[in-house]
Amino acid sequence: MNQNLPQELDRESLGQLSKEELVNMIIEQSKVIRELQQEIERLKVSREIEQF
C-alpha cells in the first residue's frame, strides 16, 4: 500500500485523501480481505484433515 497514506484510518485523516488514494486503499483492502478469506478456508480444511 502507498506509504504516503495515513496510518490511522479515522474520518479526519481519510477526509484529507484524494478520491484516487481512497479508491486505491479500498482495492488494496479488498485484496487483503480476499487473501485472508482464502487462508481461513485453507486452515479450516487443514484442521478438518488433521481431525481424521
JORA-V809214 format. One record per residue. N is the residue number from 1. RES is the residue in one small letter. OMEGA is omega in whole degrees, 0 to 359 (999 if undefined). Layout:
BEGIN
[[N,RES,OMEGA] [N,RES,OMEGA]]
END
This chain:
BEGIN
[[1,m,182] [2,n,181] [3,q,181] [4,n,181] [5,l,181] [6,p,177] [7,q,179] [8,e,180] [9,l,177] [10,d,185] [11,r,182] [12,e,180] [13,s,180] [14,l,180] [15,g,180] [16,q,181] [17,l,176] [18,s,177] [19,k,180] [20,e,179] [21,e,179] [22,l,178] [23,v,179] [24,n,179] [25,m,179] [26,i,179] [27,i,179] [28,e,180] [29,q,180] [30,s,176] [31,k,180] [32,v,178] [33,i,179] [34,r,179] [35,e,179] [36,l,177] [37,q,178] [38,q,179] [39,e,177] [40,i,179] [41,e,179] [42,r,180] [43,l,177] [44,k,180] [45,v,180] [46,s,180] [47,r,178] [48,e,180] [49,i,182] [50,e,182] [51,q,181] [52,f,999]]
END
